[in-house]
Amino acid sequence: MEDKWRWVAVTAVAPISWGTAYWVTGHALPAHEPLWGGVLRALPAGLVLLALPLHGSASAGRGRRVHGVWWWRAAVLGTLVNGAFFSLVYASAQLLPSSVAATVTGLSPLVVLVLAWALLAQRPRLATTASALIGLVGVVLLVGAAASGLDPLGVLAAVAAVVVFAVGTVLSQRWTRSAAAAGEAVPPALTMTAWQLTLSGLLLAPVAAAVEGAPPSLDGAGLLALAYVSLVATALAFTAWFAGLARLDASAVAVVGLLNPVAGVALGTLLAGEHLSALQWVGLLLVLGGVALGQARRRVVGREPATGPEDLHRAPAGGHVLPAAGHGPADRGDGVQRLLPL
């Protein structure tokens, strides 16, 4: 039991740091340069992960490589779930209260359910549909109650971040399933994430230079904020998340993941003096309830507890864990496991 709680604490580092990144971005990093924000978050984190011997039980060199089609897939997925997502999150954090930005992007797992239904023919169960509707109502209340005080571009950026992340996640699921069905090897999750971060940073950098000019100049506080967002809220967070996936069951990880929007709201309220109306608090609770209902149903879409670090090899790109092809409810169209890092 003590060991379980130790790994719960380790895993919690990820969603807490993801949630706090909204406040750090909005209050300590330059405004109006979201593309460079995406580059400077993704690229250093990817290079750090590639440099660390955390990619598998094989030799470090073999563990750091991806092969064949996974190179271009890493570039596509990285562009969506890292480069575009981080840039849009950066913009939303600059334009919206961190509590609102964190809660809206916390809807990503529910949008994944809808896209998986539309693109992968994975019909959701009744409880899954209910969770999506509850979450949607929550966001309408959260945003609508303060619509006059919210920047519409910030809301658009947050919604776009949710969509691009969901598209990348569903693509990852599709490619991983097809590889598993064909008996092909899938890169370890942390290795794939490291390459997604690195490639997305390299691909986004020339776009950022063309659109926004030279990289922003940062003072000491800005450099510390950037180090936190890239090295703690990205590199360390993904490492902690995958370590938890390898050692905790699905329901535990799903509940821990709810700390993401909670951390964003807590930091915005305590440090930035953000105030939510009673109706917005109702919306926030509905979002959390919808995500919890959509995720914490282990008997429907759960996974057996992992036995050790070797389980990292079975996790596909992007951080979500799927049952192996031919095993588990996902192959019967009952839905996919929602363990999605933000």
N, C-alpha and C positions, 0 to 999 in steps of 0.2 A: 504493500500500500504506500509506504514512504517513497519507494522508487517511482511509483506512478505519479505521485504528486510532484516529485522532483521534475519529471518530464513534462508535466502540465505547466510548471513554472517556466521551464526552458521554452516550451512551445509558445507560451503567452508573450514572450519577448517579441515575436513577429507581429501579431495584430496590434499590440500596444504601440510599438514603434511605427507601424503603418498609420495608425490613427493620429499619433502626435506629429507626424510629418506634415499634416495639413497646417497646423498652427505654426510650426517652424518655417515652412515655406512662405506662408502668408505674412509673417512678421519679421523675418530675418534675412530673406533673400530678395534680390532685385525684382521689381515688377516689370511687366511688359517684355519679358524675354523667356517665354515658356519653352521655346524650342531648345535654347541653350540649357534651360533647366532640366529638360529631358535628357540631353546629352550628358550633362555633368552629374546626373544621378545614375544613369545606366552604365556609362563606360568605366568609371573607376570601380564600381561594384563588380562588373563583369571581370575586369582584369584581376582584381583581388581574388575572386572565386576561382579563376583559372590557375592562379599561382598557388593555391592551397591544396594539399593532398587530401581532399575530402570527397573524391569522385568515385569511390568504389573500392572494393577489396582487391582488385587487380593492381598492377603497377600504376604509379601515379601518372605516367605518361599515357598509357592506354586509357586510363580513366578520364583523362582530360579531352579526349578526341571524340568527335562525332564522325559518322561515315556516310558516304553515298548521298541519298536524297535528303538526309537529315541536315546537310549543310544549308541548302536553300530553304528548307522548312524552318530551320532555326532563324534564318534571316527574316522570313515572312512573319513568323510568330513573334520574334523580337520586335519587329516594326509595329505590330499591333499591340501586344500586351506589355511592352516595355517602352519603346520610343514614343509612339502616339499616346499611349495611356499616361505615361509620366508627364508628358507635355500638357495634356489636357487637365490632369490633376493639378499641375503647377498653376495653370491659368485659373482653375476653379478656386484653388486655395487663395489666390491673390484677389479674386473678385467677390468671394462669398465668405460669410462667417465660417470658421473651420467646422463648427458643429453641423451646419447645413451641408457643406461639401462632403464631409465624412459620411453623413447619413445617406445622402443620395447615392454616392458611389458604393456604399454598402449593399445596394440592391443588386450588384452584379450577379450573385448566384441565382437570383430569381430570373434575371434576363437570360442567363444561360439556359435555364429550363425551357423558356419560350423558344429560343433559337434551336435548341436540341430537338424540340418537338417539330419545328418547321423544317429544319435542314437534315436531321438525322432520323426522322420518323420515330422518335422516342416519345410515345404518348405518356403524358404525366398522369399520375393518379389524382383522385379527387382532392386529397389533402395537399398535394403539390400545387394544384390549380388554386386552391384556397389560399395557400401561402403567398402565391404571386399576387393575388387580388388584394390580400391584406396589406402586403408591402406597398403596392401601388397606391392604395388609399392613404397609407401613412405618409408617403412622399407628397401626395397632393395636399394633405393637411399641413405638412411641415413647410412646404414651399408656398402654398396658397395663402396661409395665414400671415405671411410676411412678404407677399408678392410686391407690394409697393416699395419695400425697402431692399429688395434683392436686385442685383445686377443681372439682367436677362442673359448677357453673354456668359456670366459665370454659371448660371443654371444650364445654359446650352453646353458649356464645356464639361460640366459634371455629367450630364446625360450622355454626351458623346463619349466620354471616358468609359462609362458603363457599357455602351454599345460596342466600342472597339475591343474592350477586354473580353466581352462575351463572344464576339465573332472569333477572336483568336483562340479562346478556350474550346469552342466547338470544333474549330479546325484541328486543333491538337487532338481532341477526342477522336475525330474521324480518322486522322492519319495514324494514330496509335492503334485504333481498332483494326484498321486494314493491315497494318504491319503484323499485329498479333495473329490475325486470321491467316496470314501468309507464312507464319512461322519466322518472320524476320526479327532481328534484334532491335530493341528500342533503347536509345541512349539513357543512362541514368538521369533522374530528374534534375539533380543539382548540376550535372555536366551540361545538360541541355539549357538550363536556366543561365549558366555562366556564359555560354555562347550566345544565347538570345540577347543578354544584356550587352555583351561586347559588340556584336554585330549591329545591334540597333543603335548603339552610340556612334559607331563608325559611319553608318549610313545616314544618320540624322545630322551629323556635324556639318557636312557641306550645305545641307538645306538650311540649317540654322545660320551659317555664315552668310548665305545669300540673302536670307530674309531679314535677319536681325543684326548683321554686321559682326564685328569682333566679339569674342566672348566677354561677358560682363566682368568688370573689375570689382573685386571683393575686398572689403576690409577684414580685420581679424574676426569680428563677429560673423561676417558672411562666410568666411572660410570654415569656421567652426560649424555653422549651420549646414553648409554643404557637406562637410565630413559626416555630420550626423545623418543627413538624409540619404547619402550614398552608401556610407560604410556601415552604419547602424541600421537604418530603416530599410535597407535593401540587401547588402551583402550578409550582414549578421542575421537579419530577419529571415531571409530565405534559408540560411543554414539551420537556424533554430526550427523553422517550420518543417523542413524535411526530416530533421532529427525526431521531431514529435510524431510525424506521420509514420515513421518506422517503428514506433514503440507504443503508441496509444491507439485505442479503437476509434472508429469513425465518429461516434456520438460525442466522445470527449473532445476531439479536435474541432468538431462543428461548434460546440458551445464555446470553446476557447476563442474561436474565430470571431464571435460576436463582440469581443473586446475592441475590435477595430473602430467601429463607429462610437462605441462608448468612450474610448480614449479621446477621440476627436471632440466629442461633446464636452467631456470633463475638462480638457485643457482649454477649450474655447471659453467655457464658463468661468473657470477659476482664474486663468491668467489674462484672458483678453476682455473679460467683463461682458461677454456675450449673454444676452438674456433671451430665453425662449418663452413665448406665451404659453398659456395652459393648453391651447389647441395644438401648438407645435410639440409640446411634450407628449400629447396624445399621439400625434403623428409619429414621433420618434419611437414610442413604445410599440406602435403598430408595425413599423419597419422591423424592429428587433424581433417582434413576435412572428412576423411573416418569415424572416430569414431562419429563425429557430425552428419553426414548423417545417420549413422546406428542407432543412439539413438534418435535424436530429431525429431521424427515423431509421435507426440502424437495422431493424429487422426487415425494412423494405429495401433499402439501398446500401446497407452498411457493409462493413468489411471485417473479417476476423482480425483480432489483434495481431500485429506483426511480432515476430520473434527476435528481431535484431536489425542491425544496420543494413544487412543485405537486402532488406525490403526496399531500400532506396532504388535498387536496380529495377524494381517493378513499377515504379511511379513514372508516368509519362511526362512529357514536356509540359511546362506551365505550372506544375505544382499540384494538380488535381490527380486523384488516384482512381483508377478504374479497375473493375474486376477483369481478370484475364479473359480472353476470348473464349466463349463457350462455357463460362462459369459465372453464375450469379445472375441477379435480376436484370442487369443492364442488357443482356443479350436477349431478353424476352420483351424488350421494349418498356420495362417498368421504370425507366429513368436512369440517371447517372448519379454517381456519387459527387456531392458538392463539397469539396474541400479546397476552396479557391482562395489563394492568397491575393491580397490587394496591395 
